[in-house]
Amino acid sequence: MKGLGSGVFEIAVRHKKNAYRVVYAVQIDEDIWVIHAFQKKSKTSIATPKQDIKVIRDRLKRLKEQLK
């Protein structure tokens, strides 16, 4: 997942012709935080839907603010 900053990683999994994504952030103390998990449903593009990117960015921002 590019453009979300250091310490943010994505796991992409295929299962029975479906695609799933889990985006998580590490390097926040000793904890691993799951930011967003979803089933990717687009049939025409490999890109992550913009709405899911917005959810990830918003949750990451709130998490960083809470941990300050």
All heavy atoms as TSV, in Angstrom:
chain	resi	resn	atom	element	x	y	z
A	1	MET	N	N	0.857	-1.166	0.000
A	1	MET	CA	C	0.000	0.000	0.000
A	1	MET	C	C	0.902	1.226	0.000
A	1	MET	O	O	1.459	1.578	1.018
A	1	MET	CB	C	-0.765	-0.021	1.287
A	1	MET	CG	C	-2.168	0.051	1.415
A	1	MET	SD	S	-3.634	0.611	0.882
A	1	MET	CE	C	-4.202	-0.627	-0.157
A	2	LYS	N	N	1.049	1.821	-1.116
A	2	LYS	CA	C	1.928	2.981	-1.235
A	2	LYS	C	C	1.190	4.257	-0.839
A	2	LYS	O	O	-0.014	4.355	-0.974
A	2	LYS	CB	C	2.438	3.107	-2.672
A	2	LYS	CG	C	3.321	1.955	-3.082
A	2	LYS	CD	C	3.808	2.127	-4.494
A	2	LYS	CE	C	4.660	0.933	-4.878
A	2	LYS	NZ	N	5.174	1.033	-6.230
A	3	GLY	N	N	1.958	5.211	-0.332
A	3	GLY	CA	C	1.404	6.518	-0.036
A	3	GLY	C	C	0.757	6.662	1.320
A	3	GLY	O	O	0.167	7.695	1.610
A	4	LEU	N	N	0.858	5.658	2.167
A	4	LEU	CA	C	0.248	5.746	3.491
A	4	LEU	C	C	1.275	5.943	4.594
A	4	LEU	O	O	0.918	6.041	5.751
A	4	LEU	CB	C	-0.595	4.498	3.775
A	4	LEU	CG	C	-1.802	4.317	2.862
A	4	LEU	CD1	C	-2.487	2.999	3.157
A	4	LEU	CD2	C	-2.785	5.465	3.019
A	5	GLY	N	N	2.542	5.998	4.257
A	5	GLY	CA	C	3.577	6.246	5.246
A	5	GLY	C	C	4.303	4.987	5.660
A	5	GLY	O	O	3.887	3.868	5.351
A	6	SER	N	N	5.386	5.204	6.373
A	6	SER	CA	C	6.177	4.058	6.823
A	6	SER	C	C	5.437	3.309	7.923
A	6	SER	O	O	4.664	3.883	8.678
A	6	SER	CB	C	7.543	4.525	7.333
A	6	SER	OG	O	7.378	5.325	8.483
A	7	GLY	N	N	5.665	2.028	7.990
A	7	GLY	CA	C	5.040	1.207	9.018
A	7	GLY	C	C	3.635	0.750	8.682
A	7	GLY	O	O	2.983	0.124	9.501
A	8	VAL	N	N	3.140	1.057	7.485
A	8	VAL	CA	C	1.805	0.623	7.072
A	8	VAL	C	C	1.968	-0.434	5.992
A	8	VAL	O	O	2.617	-0.211	4.983
A	8	VAL	CB	C	0.962	1.803	6.545
A	8	VAL	CG1	C	-0.410	1.317	6.094
A	8	VAL	CG2	C	0.831	2.879	7.609
A	9	PHE	N	N	1.387	-1.593	6.231
A	9	PHE	CA	C	1.550	-2.728	5.330
A	9	PHE	C	C	0.195	-3.298	4.950
A	9	PHE	O	O	-0.786	-3.101	5.646
A	9	PHE	CB	C	2.392	-3.821	6.010
A	9	PHE	CG	C	3.748	-3.342	6.406
A	9	PHE	CD1	C	3.957	-2.787	7.652
A	9	PHE	CD2	C	4.809	-3.428	5.525
A	9	PHE	CE1	C	5.209	-2.338	8.021
A	9	PHE	CE2	C	6.060	-2.978	5.880
A	9	PHE	CZ	C	6.269	-2.431	7.126
A	10	GLU	N	N	0.188	-4.037	3.859
A	10	GLU	CA	C	-1.037	-4.665	3.377
A	10	GLU	C	C	-0.797	-6.151	3.169
A	10	GLU	O	O	0.248	-6.548	2.674
A	10	GLU	CB	C	-1.448	-4.031	2.046
A	10	GLU	CG	C	-2.640	-4.695	1.395
A	10	GLU	CD	C	-2.935	-4.140	0.019
A	10	GLU	OE1	O	-1.990	-3.910	-0.760
A	10	GLU	OE2	O	-4.116	-3.943	-0.276
A	11	ILE	N	N	-1.768	-6.944	3.555
A	11	ILE	CA	C	-1.766	-8.372	3.241
A	11	ILE	C	C	-2.878	-8.583	2.216
A	11	ILE	O	O	-4.019	-8.176	2.443
A	11	ILE	CB	C	-2.041	-9.237	4.481
A	11	ILE	CG1	C	-0.944	-9.044	5.517
A	11	ILE	CG2	C	-2.169	-10.705	4.090
A	11	ILE	CD1	C	-1.233	-9.754	6.819
A	12	ALA	N	N	-2.554	-9.185	1.101
A	12	ALA	CA	C	-3.537	-9.498	0.065
A	12	ALA	C	C	-3.653	-11.012	-0.029
A	12	ALA	O	O	-2.657	-11.706	-0.177
A	12	ALA	CB	C	-3.104	-8.908	-1.274
A	13	VAL	N	N	-4.887	-11.515	0.066
A	13	VAL	CA	C	-5.119	-12.957	0.078
A	13	VAL	C	C	-6.191	-13.295	-0.953
A	13	VAL	O	O	-7.195	-12.607	-1.058
A	13	VAL	CB	C	-5.597	-13.410	1.483
A	13	VAL	CG1	C	-5.878	-14.892	1.503
A	13	VAL	CG2	C	-4.579	-13.038	2.547
A	14	ARG	N	N	-5.959	-14.364	-1.688
A	14	ARG	CA	C	-6.980	-14.899	-2.590
A	14	ARG	C	C	-7.523	-16.189	-1.980
A	14	ARG	O	O	-6.763	-17.004	-1.478
A	14	ARG	CB	C	-6.393	-15.192	-3.961
A	14	ARG	CG	C	-6.064	-13.967	-4.733
A	14	ARG	CD	C	-5.648	-14.348	-6.158
A	14	ARG	NE	N	-5.646	-13.165	-6.970
A	14	ARG	CZ	C	-6.679	-12.752	-7.701
A	14	ARG	NH1	N	-7.780	-13.456	-7.729
A	14	ARG	NH2	N	-6.608	-11.656	-8.401
A	15	HIS	N	N	-8.841	-16.339	-2.032
A	15	HIS	CA	C	-9.476	-17.548	-1.512
A	15	HIS	C	C	-10.706	-17.830	-2.362
A	15	HIS	O	O	-11.630	-17.008	-2.432
A	15	HIS	CB	C	-9.866	-17.347	-0.052
A	15	HIS	CG	C	-10.568	-18.526	0.545
A	15	HIS	ND1	N	-9.937	-19.731	0.759
A	15	HIS	CD2	C	-11.839	-18.688	0.953
A	15	HIS	CE1	C	-10.802	-20.580	1.281
A	15	HIS	NE2	N	-11.966	-19.969	1.410
A	16	LYS	N	N	-10.714	-18.959	-3.018
A	16	LYS	CA	C	-11.845	-19.384	-3.854
A	16	LYS	C	C	-12.272	-18.286	-4.831
A	16	LYS	O	O	-13.432	-17.894	-4.882
A	16	LYS	CB	C	-13.015	-19.823	-2.987
A	16	LYS	CG	C	-12.712	-21.050	-2.159
A	16	LYS	CD	C	-13.916	-21.502	-1.384
A	16	LYS	CE	C	-13.569	-22.728	-0.563
A	16	LYS	NZ	N	-14.716	-23.221	0.184
A	17	LYS	N	N	-11.315	-17.752	-5.554
A	17	LYS	CA	C	-11.527	-16.716	-6.580
A	17	LYS	C	C	-11.976	-15.371	-6.024
A	17	LYS	O	O	-12.411	-14.493	-6.760
A	17	LYS	CB	C	-12.504	-17.199	-7.651
A	17	LYS	CG	C	-11.985	-18.393	-8.417
A	17	LYS	CD	C	-12.906	-18.739	-9.547
A	17	LYS	CE	C	-12.363	-19.957	-10.303
A	17	LYS	NZ	N	-13.160	-20.285	-11.463
A	18	ASN	N	N	-11.904	-15.168	-4.723
A	18	ASN	CA	C	-12.196	-13.879	-4.111
A	18	ASN	C	C	-10.883	-13.254	-3.650
A	18	ASN	O	O	-9.915	-13.961	-3.365
A	18	ASN	CB	C	-13.128	-14.034	-2.907
A	18	ASN	CG	C	-14.503	-14.493	-3.321
A	18	ASN	OD1	O	-15.101	-13.945	-4.233
A	18	ASN	ND2	N	-15.001	-15.523	-2.664
A	19	ALA	N	N	-10.858	-11.943	-3.564
A	19	ALA	CA	C	-9.672	-11.233	-3.094
A	19	ALA	C	C	-10.014	-10.496	-1.804
A	19	ALA	O	O	-11.057	-9.856	-1.709
A	19	ALA	CB	C	-9.191	-10.243	-4.148
A	20	TYR	N	N	-9.132	-10.604	-0.829
A	20	TYR	CA	C	-9.319	-9.952	0.461
A	20	TYR	C	C	-8.096	-9.105	0.762
A	20	TYR	O	O	-6.989	-9.424	0.352
A	20	TYR	CB	C	-9.512	-10.990	1.573
A	20	TYR	CG	C	-10.733	-11.844	1.359
A	20	TYR	CD1	C	-10.649	-13.027	0.632
A	20	TYR	CD2	C	-11.962	-11.459	1.853
A	20	TYR	CE1	C	-11.773	-13.809	0.407
A	20	TYR	CE2	C	-13.098	-12.238	1.639
A	20	TYR	CZ	C	-12.979	-13.414	0.921
A	20	TYR	OH	O	-14.091	-14.178	0.703
A	21	ARG	N	N	-8.285	-8.007	1.493
A	21	ARG	CA	C	-7.194	-7.139	1.876
A	21	ARG	C	C	-7.288	-6.851	3.368
A	21	ARG	O	O	-8.383	-6.631	3.895
A	21	ARG	CB	C	-7.251	-5.796	1.144
A	21	ARG	CG	C	-7.238	-5.895	-0.358
A	21	ARG	CD	C	-5.837	-6.232	-0.863
A	21	ARG	NE	N	-5.747	-6.098	-2.302
A	21	ARG	CZ	C	-5.999	-7.079	-3.162
A	21	ARG	NH1	N	-6.393	-8.249	-2.728
A	21	ARG	NH2	N	-5.869	-6.893	-4.457
A	22	VAL	N	N	-6.150	-6.832	4.012
A	22	VAL	CA	C	-6.043	-6.377	5.394
A	22	VAL	C	C	-4.923	-5.355	5.412
A	22	VAL	O	O	-3.822	-5.628	4.948
A	22	VAL	CB	C	-5.723	-7.533	6.365
A	22	VAL	CG1	C	-5.519	-7.007	7.767
A	22	VAL	CG2	C	-6.813	-8.577	6.341
A	23	VAL	N	N	-5.206	-4.176	5.915
A	23	VAL	CA	C	-4.196	-3.140	6.026
A	23	VAL	C	C	-3.919	-2.956	7.508
A	23	VAL	O	O	-4.835	-2.760	8.304
A	23	VAL	CB	C	-4.691	-1.815	5.401
A	23	VAL	CG1	C	-3.641	-0.729	5.556
A	23	VAL	CG2	C	-5.029	-2.028	3.931
A	24	TYR	N	N	-2.647	-3.037	7.876
A	24	TYR	CA	C	-2.315	-2.886	9.276
A	24	TYR	C	C	-1.105	-1.989	9.434
A	24	TYR	O	O	-0.311	-1.810	8.517
A	24	TYR	CB	C	-2.075	-4.233	9.947
A	24	TYR	CG	C	-0.901	-5.017	9.401
A	24	TYR	CD1	C	0.328	-4.973	10.042
A	24	TYR	CD2	C	-1.029	-5.793	8.258
A	24	TYR	CE1	C	1.406	-5.695	9.545
A	24	TYR	CE2	C	0.037	-6.504	7.764
A	24	TYR	CZ	C	1.246	-6.452	8.412
A	24	TYR	OH	O	2.301	-7.165	7.911
A	25	ALA	N	N	-0.998	-1.381	10.605
A	25	ALA	CA	C	0.129	-0.507	10.903
A	25	ALA	C	C	0.956	-1.138	12.018
A	25	ALA	O	O	0.412	-1.631	12.999
A	25	ALA	CB	C	-0.361	0.867	11.351
A	26	VAL	N	N	2.252	-1.137	11.839
A	26	VAL	CA	C	3.158	-1.562	12.899
A	26	VAL	C	C	4.015	-0.363	13.265
A	26	VAL	O	O	3.800	0.738	12.767
A	26	VAL	CB	C	4.025	-2.774	12.473
A	26	VAL	CG1	C	3.165	-3.979	12.214
A	26	VAL	CG2	C	4.861	-2.464	11.267
A	27	GLN	N	N	4.961	-0.555	14.127
A	27	GLN	CA	C	5.846	0.506	14.593
A	27	GLN	C	C	5.104	1.546	15.426
A	27	GLN	O	O	5.484	2.701	15.468
A	27	GLN	CB	C	6.570	1.193	13.430
A	27	GLN	CG	C	7.441	0.254	12.636
A	27	GLN	CD	C	8.102	0.927	11.467
A	27	GLN	OE1	O	7.797	2.048	11.096
A	27	GLN	NE2	N	9.034	0.217	10.858
A	28	ILE	N	N	4.034	1.150	16.058
A	28	ILE	CA	C	3.355	2.005	17.017
A	28	ILE	C	C	3.513	1.311	18.363
A	28	ILE	O	O	2.772	0.398	18.698
A	28	ILE	CB	C	1.867	2.214	16.665
A	28	ILE	CG1	C	1.745	2.876	15.294
A	28	ILE	CG2	C	1.195	3.063	17.733
A	28	ILE	CD1	C	0.321	3.050	14.826
A	29	ASP	N	N	4.547	1.716	19.078
A	29	ASP	CA	C	4.974	1.042	20.301
A	29	ASP	C	C	5.253	-0.427	19.969
A	29	ASP	O	O	5.910	-0.710	18.984
A	29	ASP	CB	C	3.939	1.212	21.416
A	29	ASP	CG	C	3.757	2.672	21.814
A	29	ASP	OD1	O	4.752	3.422	21.770
A	29	ASP	OD2	O	2.628	3.060	22.146
A	30	GLU	N	N	4.717	-1.340	20.775
A	30	GLU	CA	C	4.937	-2.767	20.518
A	30	GLU	C	C	3.687	-3.437	19.953
A	30	GLU	O	O	3.639	-4.645	19.805
A	30	GLU	CB	C	5.368	-3.463	21.808
A	30	GLU	CG	C	6.712	-2.973	22.314
A	30	GLU	CD	C	7.109	-3.647	23.618
A	30	GLU	OE1	O	6.387	-4.547	24.076
A	30	GLU	OE2	O	8.136	-3.256	24.157
A	31	ASP	N	N	2.683	-2.660	19.658
A	31	ASP	CA	C	1.402	-3.192	19.212
A	31	ASP	C	C	1.313	-3.260	17.695
A	31	ASP	O	O	1.948	-2.494	16.989
A	31	ASP	CB	C	0.255	-2.321	19.721
A	31	ASP	CG	C	0.204	-2.270	21.238
A	31	ASP	OD1	O	0.542	-3.281	21.881
A	31	ASP	OD2	O	-0.184	-1.223	21.775
A	32	ILE	N	N	0.486	-4.167	17.206
A	32	ILE	CA	C	0.119	-4.241	15.795
A	32	ILE	C	C	-1.349	-3.842	15.720
A	32	ILE	O	O	-2.191	-4.431	16.385
A	32	ILE	CB	C	0.317	-5.656	15.220
A	32	ILE	CG1	C	1.793	-6.043	15.280
A	32	ILE	CG2	C	-0.219	-5.729	13.793
A	32	ILE	CD1	C	2.061	-7.469	14.875
A	33	TRP	N	N	-1.623	-2.844	14.924
A	33	TRP	CA	C	-2.979	-2.322	14.804
A	33	TRP	C	C	-3.545	-2.662	13.435
A	33	TRP	O	O	-2.952	-2.343	12.419
A	33	TRP	CB	C	-2.975	-0.807	14.981
A	33	TRP	CG	C	-2.639	-0.377	16.367
A	33	TRP	CD1	C	-1.377	-0.223	16.889
A	33	TRP	CD2	C	-3.544	-0.082	17.410
A	33	TRP	NE1	N	-1.470	0.164	18.192
A	33	TRP	CE2	C	-2.783	0.259	18.549
A	33	TRP	CE3	C	-4.925	-0.071	17.496
A	33	TRP	CZ2	C	-3.369	0.612	19.745
A	33	TRP	CZ3	C	-5.503	0.285	18.697
A	33	TRP	CH2	C	-4.731	0.618	19.807
A	34	VAL	N	N	-4.720	-3.295	13.404
A	34	VAL	CA	C	-5.424	-3.539	12.145
A	34	VAL	C	C	-6.237	-2.288	11.853
A	34	VAL	O	O	-7.071	-1.873	12.650
A	34	VAL	CB	C	-6.348	-4.776	12.234
A	34	VAL	CG1	C	-7.183	-4.910	10.968
A	34	VAL	CG2	C	-5.526	-6.027	12.483
A	35	ILE	N	N	-5.986	-1.687	10.695
A	35	ILE	CA	C	-6.652	-0.454	10.320
A	35	ILE	C	C	-7.952	-0.738	9.569
A	35	ILE	O	O	-8.967	-0.103	9.796
A	35	ILE	CB	C	-5.721	0.407	9.425
A	35	ILE	CG1	C	-4.392	0.690	10.126
A	35	ILE	CG2	C	-6.395	1.699	9.008
A	35	ILE	CD1	C	-4.500	1.458	11.410
A	36	HIS	N	N	-7.923	-1.705	8.652
A	36	HIS	CA	C	-9.098	-1.982	7.820
A	36	HIS	C	C	-8.944	-3.361	7.194
A	36	HIS	O	O	-7.850	-3.740	6.804
A	36	HIS	CB	C	-9.203	-0.910	6.724
A	36	HIS	CG	C	-10.465	-0.927	5.923
A	36	HIS	ND1	N	-11.716	-1.013	6.482
A	36	HIS	CD2	C	-10.666	-0.845	4.584
A	36	HIS	CE1	C	-12.631	-0.980	5.520
A	36	HIS	NE2	N	-12.020	-0.884	4.358
A	37	ALA	N	N	-10.023	-4.101	7.108
A	37	ALA	CA	C	-10.038	-5.391	6.422
A	37	ALA	C	C	-11.294	-5.426	5.560
A	37	ALA	O	O	-12.360	-5.001	5.994
A	37	ALA	CB	C	-10.054	-6.534	7.430
A	38	PHE	N	N	-11.147	-5.909	4.329
A	38	PHE	CA	C	-12.290	-5.891	3.426
A	38	PHE	C	C	-12.103	-6.898	2.303
A	38	PHE	O	O	-11.001	-7.347	2.026
A	38	PHE	CB	C	-12.506	-4.489	2.836
A	38	PHE	CG	C	-11.332	-3.959	2.059
A	38	PHE	CD1	C	-11.307	-4.034	0.677
A	38	PHE	CD2	C	-10.258	-3.376	2.708
A	38	PHE	CE1	C	-10.231	-3.541	-0.046
A	38	PHE	CE2	C	-9.179	-2.873	2.000
A	38	PHE	CZ	C	-9.162	-2.961	0.627
A	39	GLN	N	N	-13.220	-7.248	1.668
A	39	GLN	CA	C	-13.190	-8.085	0.475
A	39	GLN	C	C	-13.181	-7.156	-0.722
A	39	GLN	O	O	-14.037	-6.277	-0.844
A	39	GLN	CB	C	-14.399	-9.006	0.402
A	39	GLN	CG	C	-14.391	-9.876	-0.841
A	39	GLN	CD	C	-15.583	-10.805	-0.915
A	39	GLN	OE1	O	-16.428	-10.837	-0.039
A	39	GLN	NE2	N	-15.649	-11.565	-1.986
A	40	LYS	N	N	-12.212	-7.334	-1.591
A	40	LYS	CA	C	-12.120	-6.519	-2.799
A	40	LYS	C	C	-13.069	-7.110	-3.835
A	40	LYS	O	O	-12.981	-8.275	-4.155
A	40	LYS	CB	C	-10.687	-6.511	-3.326
A	40	LYS	CG	C	-10.486	-5.544	-4.442
A	40	LYS	CD	C	-9.014	-5.475	-4.795
A	40	LYS	CE	C	-8.822	-4.711	-6.058
A	40	LYS	NZ	N	-9.569	-5.222	-7.172
A	41	LYS	N	N	-13.960	-6.280	-4.334
A	41	LYS	CA	C	-14.995	-6.790	-5.225
A	41	LYS	C	C	-14.888	-6.303	-6.656
A	41	LYS	O	O	-15.623	-6.736	-7.508
A	41	LYS	CB	C	-16.367	-6.435	-4.671
A	41	LYS	CG	C	-16.659	-7.146	-3.364
A	41	LYS	CD	C	-18.077	-6.950	-2.939
A	41	LYS	CE	C	-18.338	-7.752	-1.676
A	41	LYS	NZ	N	-19.730	-7.850	-1.366
A	42	SER	N	N	-13.982	-5.379	-6.950
A	42	SER	CA	C	-13.872	-4.839	-8.299
A	42	SER	C	C	-13.480	-5.930	-9.287
A	42	SER	O	O	-12.548	-6.687	-9.065
A	42	SER	CB	C	-12.832	-3.718	-8.346
A	42	SER	OG	O	-12.639	-3.306	-9.673
A	43	LYS	N	N	-14.183	-6.001	-10.378
A	43	LYS	CA	C	-13.883	-6.976	-11.420
A	43	LYS	C	C	-13.047	-6.362	-12.538
A	43	LYS	O	O	-12.495	-7.044	-13.366
A	43	LYS	CB	C	-15.187	-7.513	-12.029
A	43	LYS	CG	C	-16.138	-8.103	-11.019
A	43	LYS	CD	C	-15.728	-9.472	-10.617
A	43	LYS	CE	C	-16.831	-10.083	-9.770
A	43	LYS	NZ	N	-16.387	-10.972	-8.782
A	44	THR	N	N	-12.963	-5.025	-12.572
A	44	THR	CA	C	-12.324	-4.354	-13.698
A	44	THR	C	C	-10.967	-3.765	-13.379
A	44	THR	O	O	-10.273	-3.321	-14.273
A	44	THR	CB	C	-13.233	-3.224	-14.220
A	44	THR	OG1	O	-13.451	-2.279	-13.156
A	44	THR	CG2	C	-14.555	-3.773	-14.709
A	45	SER	N	N	-10.570	-3.732	-12.124
A	45	SER	CA	C	-9.330	-3.060	-11.765
A	45	SER	C	C	-8.660	-3.771	-10.597
A	45	SER	O	O	-9.331	-4.351	-9.752
A	45	SER	CB	C	-9.629	-1.615	-11.379
A	45	SER	OG	O	-8.480	-0.995	-10.865
A	46	ILE	N	N	-7.338	-3.693	-10.554
A	46	ILE	CA	C	-6.628	-4.262	-9.409
A	46	ILE	C	C	-6.449	-3.225	-8.310
A	46	ILE	O	O	-6.033	-3.546	-7.220
A	46	ILE	CB	C	-5.253	-4.837	-9.823
A	46	ILE	CG1	C	-4.347	-3.739	-10.367
A	46	ILE	CG2	C	-5.417	-5.978	-10.784
A	46	ILE	CD1	C	-2.906	-4.170	-10.548
A	47	ALA	N	N	-6.795	-1.983	-8.600
A	47	ALA	CA	C	-6.635	-0.907	-7.625
A	47	ALA	C	C	-7.613	-1.073	-6.462
A	47	ALA	O	O	-8.741	-1.527	-6.638
A	47	ALA	CB	C	-6.855	0.442	-8.292
A	48	THR	N	N	-7.173	-0.663	-5.288
A	48	THR	CA	C	-8.048	-0.646	-4.122
A	48	THR	C	C	-9.069	0.473	-4.312
A	48	THR	O	O	-8.706	1.584	-4.687
A	48	THR	CB	C	-7.220	-0.398	-2.848
A	48	THR	OG1	O	-6.249	-1.443	-2.735
A	48	THR	CG2	C	-8.091	-0.392	-1.613
A	49	PRO	N	N	-10.346	0.217	-4.066
A	49	PRO	CA	C	-11.371	1.248	-4.245
A	49	PRO	C	C	-11.071	2.503	-3.420
A	49	PRO	O	O	-10.571	2.426	-2.290
A	49	PRO	CB	C	-12.652	0.563	-3.750
A	49	PRO	CG	C	-12.391	-0.894	-3.942
A	49	PRO	CD	C	-10.924	-1.071	-3.672
A	50	LYS	N	N	-11.392	3.662	-3.981
A	50	LYS	CA	C	-11.103	4.949	-3.329
A	50	LYS	C	C	-11.767	5.064	-1.965
A	50	LYS	O	O	-11.202	5.642	-1.049
A	50	LYS	CB	C	-11.533	6.102	-4.238
A	50	LYS	CG	C	-10.652	6.245	-5.453
A	50	LYS	CD	C	-11.107	7.388	-6.335
A	50	LYS	CE	C	-10.231	7.453	-7.578
A	50	LYS	NZ	N	-10.615	8.526	-8.474
A	51	GLN	N	N	-12.969	4.528	-1.835
A	51	GLN	CA	C	-13.658	4.594	-0.537
A	51	GLN	C	C	-12.873	3.844	0.533
A	51	GLN	O	O	-12.775	4.309	1.659
A	51	GLN	CB	C	-15.082	4.037	-0.648
A	51	GLN	CG	C	-15.856	4.074	0.652
A	51	GLN	CD	C	-16.009	5.471	1.239
A	51	GLN	OE1	O	-16.106	6.453	0.513
A	51	GLN	NE2	N	-16.033	5.565	2.553
A	52	ASP	N	N	-12.308	2.692	0.192
A	52	ASP	CA	C	-11.516	1.947	1.164
A	52	ASP	C	C	-10.226	2.696	1.508
A	52	ASP	O	O	-9.805	2.703	2.668
A	52	ASP	CB	C	-11.194	0.547	0.636
A	52	ASP	CG	C	-12.422	-0.345	0.656
A	52	ASP	OD1	O	-13.018	-0.511	1.734
A	52	ASP	OD2	O	-12.783	-0.879	-0.400
A	53	ILE	N	N	-9.610	3.347	0.532
A	53	ILE	CA	C	-8.408	4.153	0.795
A	53	ILE	C	C	-8.745	5.283	1.766
A	53	ILE	O	O	-7.995	5.568	2.695
A	53	ILE	CB	C	-7.824	4.724	-0.519
A	53	ILE	CG1	C	-7.321	3.595	-1.413
A	53	ILE	CG2	C	-6.721	5.733	-0.239
A	53	ILE	CD1	C	-6.111	2.870	-0.900
A	54	LYS	N	N	-9.908	5.920	1.564
A	54	LYS	CA	C	-10.323	7.002	2.462
A	54	LYS	C	C	-10.524	6.484	3.884
A	54	LYS	O	O	-10.091	7.112	4.854
A	54	LYS	CB	C	-11.605	7.654	1.948
A	54	LYS	CG	C	-12.062	8.831	2.796
A	54	LYS	CD	C	-13.320	9.457	2.252
A	54	LYS	CE	C	-13.838	10.626	3.048
A	54	LYS	NZ	N	-13.522	10.729	4.433
A	55	VAL	N	N	-11.164	5.340	4.031
A	55	VAL	CA	C	-11.375	4.742	5.356
A	55	VAL	C	C	-10.026	4.472	6.020
A	55	VAL	O	O	-9.819	4.779	7.199
A	55	VAL	CB	C	-12.206	3.442	5.252
A	55	VAL	CG1	C	-12.179	2.660	6.555
A	55	VAL	CG2	C	-13.634	3.759	4.841
A	56	ILE	N	N	-9.083	3.918	5.273
A	56	ILE	CA	C	-7.764	3.603	5.808
A	56	ILE	C	C	-7.066	4.874	6.267
A	56	ILE	O	O	-6.531	4.939	7.386
A	56	ILE	CB	C	-6.917	2.850	4.764
A	56	ILE	CG1	C	-7.517	1.470	4.513
A	56	ILE	CG2	C	-5.461	2.748	5.211
A	56	ILE	CD1	C	-7.020	0.800	3.248
A	57	ARG	N	N	-7.049	5.896	5.433
A	57	ARG	CA	C	-6.390	7.166	5.792
A	57	ARG	C	C	-7.016	7.795	7.033
A	57	ARG	O	O	-6.318	8.250	7.937
A	57	ARG	CB	C	-6.459	8.148	4.624
A	57	ARG	CG	C	-5.543	7.815	3.491
A	57	ARG	CD	C	-5.593	8.933	2.432
A	57	ARG	NE	N	-4.958	8.545	1.203
A	57	ARG	CZ	C	-3.647	8.557	0.988
A	57	ARG	NH1	N	-2.829	8.941	1.940
A	57	ARG	NH2	N	-3.153	8.183	-0.180
A	58	ASP	N	N	-8.346	7.823	7.088
A	58	ASP	CA	C	-9.039	8.422	8.234
A	58	ASP	C	C	-8.745	7.660	9.522
A	58	ASP	O	O	-8.467	8.265	10.561
A	58	ASP	CB	C	-10.550	8.459	7.992
A	58	ASP	CG	C	-10.964	9.440	6.909
A	58	ASP	OD1	O	-10.137	10.283	6.500
A	58	ASP	OD2	O	-12.131	9.351	6.454
A	59	ARG	N	N	-8.790	6.344	9.475
A	59	ARG	CA	C	-8.541	5.544	10.677
A	59	ARG	C	C	-7.084	5.648	11.125
A	59	ARG	O	O	-6.810	5.716	12.328
A	59	ARG	CB	C	-8.902	4.084	10.422
A	59	ARG	CG	C	-10.393	3.880	10.325
A	59	ARG	CD	C	-10.738	2.441	10.070
A	59	ARG	NE	N	-12.185	2.269	9.966
A	59	ARG	CZ	C	-12.757	1.146	9.611
A	59	ARG	NH1	N	-12.026	0.072	9.334
A	59	ARG	NH2	N	-14.061	1.063	9.535
A	60	LEU	N	N	-6.169	5.683	10.179
A	60	LEU	CA	C	-4.758	5.824	10.519
A	60	LEU	C	C	-4.509	7.179	11.186
A	60	LEU	O	O	-3.794	7.267	12.185
A	60	LEU	CB	C	-3.903	5.663	9.274
A	60	LEU	CG	C	-2.399	5.632	9.470
A	60	LEU	CD1	C	-1.988	4.518	10.421
A	60	LEU	CD2	C	-1.696	5.465	8.134
A	61	LYS	N	N	-5.115	8.220	10.669
A	61	LYS	CA	C	-4.965	9.554	11.244
A	61	LYS	C	C	-5.502	9.588	12.676
A	61	LYS	O	O	-4.839	10.096	13.585
A	61	LYS	CB	C	-5.713	10.578	10.382
A	61	LYS	CG	C	-5.629	11.987	10.900
A	61	LYS	CD	C	-6.391	12.944	10.012
A	61	LYS	CE	C	-6.420	14.329	10.608
A	61	LYS	NZ	N	-7.252	15.251	9.837
A	62	ARG	N	N	-6.696	9.022	12.889
A	62	ARG	CA	C	-7.280	8.999	14.246
A	62	ARG	C	C	-6.423	8.188	15.201
A	62	ARG	O	O	-6.245	8.571	16.368
A	62	ARG	CB	C	-8.693	8.432	14.203
A	62	ARG	CG	C	-9.714	9.413	13.679
A	62	ARG	CD	C	-11.112	8.907	13.897
A	62	ARG	NE	N	-11.192	7.516	13.403
A	62	ARG	CZ	C	-12.255	6.974	12.882
A	62	ARG	NH1	N	-13.373	7.659	12.792
A	62	ARG	NH2	N	-12.256	5.734	12.451
A	63	LEU	N	N	-5.901	7.070	14.740
A	63	LEU	CA	C	-5.063	6.226	15.590
A	63	LEU	C	C	-3.818	6.984	16.029
A	63	LEU	O	O	-3.451	6.980	17.206
A	63	LEU	CB	C	-4.678	4.944	14.847
A	63	LEU	CG	C	-3.747	3.984	15.587
A	63	LEU	CD1	C	-4.409	3.503	16.883
A	63	LEU	CD2	C	-3.388	2.824	14.704
A	64	LYS	N	N	-3.167	7.651	15.094
A	64	LYS	CA	C	-1.959	8.412	15.425
A	64	LYS	C	C	-2.258	9.547	16.395
A	64	LYS	O	O	-1.486	9.817	17.308
A	64	LYS	CB	C	-1.304	8.945	14.155
A	64	LYS	CG	C	-0.635	7.869	13.355
A	64	LYS	CD	C	0.009	8.428	12.099
A	64	LYS	CE	C	0.731	7.349	11.320
A	64	LYS	NZ	N	1.346	7.886	10.093
A	65	GLU	N	N	-3.409	10.198	16.235
A	65	GLU	CA	C	-3.810	11.286	17.145
A	65	GLU	C	C	-4.064	10.749	18.544
A	65	GLU	O	O	-3.712	11.377	19.536
A	65	GLU	CB	C	-5.050	11.996	16.615
A	65	GLU	CG	C	-4.784	12.846	15.392
A	65	GLU	CD	C	-6.054	13.388	14.753
A	65	GLU	OE1	O	-7.182	13.011	15.183
A	65	GLU	OE2	O	-5.925	14.175	13.797
A	66	GLN	N	N	-4.695	9.591	18.661
A	66	GLN	CA	C	-5.004	9.012	19.964
A	66	GLN	C	C	-3.760	8.565	20.704
A	66	GLN	O	O	-3.729	8.572	21.929
A	66	GLN	CB	C	-5.953	7.833	19.816
A	66	GLN	CG	C	-7.351	8.227	19.422
A	66	GLN	CD	C	-8.252	7.014	19.223
A	66	GLN	OE1	O	-7.845	5.877	19.413
A	66	GLN	NE2	N	-9.487	7.262	18.818
A	67	LEU	N	N	-2.743	8.152	19.963
A	67	LEU	CA	C	-1.550	7.613	20.602
A	67	LEU	C	C	-0.512	8.675	20.944
A	67	LEU	O	O	0.530	8.353	21.500
A	67	LEU	CB	C	-0.922	6.541	19.690
A	67	LEU	CG	C	-1.799	5.308	19.483
A	67	LEU	CD1	C	-1.157	4.372	18.472
A	67	LEU	CD2	C	-2.039	4.585	20.802
A	68	LYS	N	N	-0.808	9.929	20.635
A	68	LYS	CA	C	0.132	11.017	20.973
A	68	LYS	C	C	0.139	11.285	22.449
A	68	LYS	O	O	-0.753	11.158	23.156
A	68	LYS	CB	C	-0.216	12.296	20.221
A	68	LYS	CG	C	0.189	12.223	18.775
A	68	LYS	CD	C	-0.104	13.545	18.118
A	68	LYS	CE	C	0.279	13.498	16.651
A	68	LYS	NZ	N	0.020	14.726	15.962
